[in-house]
Amino acid sequence: MTAVVPFELADPALAKARAVQRRRRFPPSRVAVYFLLAMWLFPEVDYCLGWAK
């Protein structure tokens, strides 16, 4: 997924949305962005299977 949407695009989007994490959480903000993009691109895959991939 990072080949399609590099960190240079994801990080400013998080900053603009004021969603940059201030403390350690699971999943990190950046990982959550890529997970949500994958779920949007592949709606037929359930969350658990998508996370495993």
C-alpha angles and dihedrals in degrees: 000000000000089000089064099035110028123203088254088070100037098050097054090047090054091047093049091050089047088236099126107131118249096190137028113280138157116271102025116231093255093052091049090055092055093044092053091047090052092049090050092049094045107034093163092066117084121232097256094050091044092052091049091054 
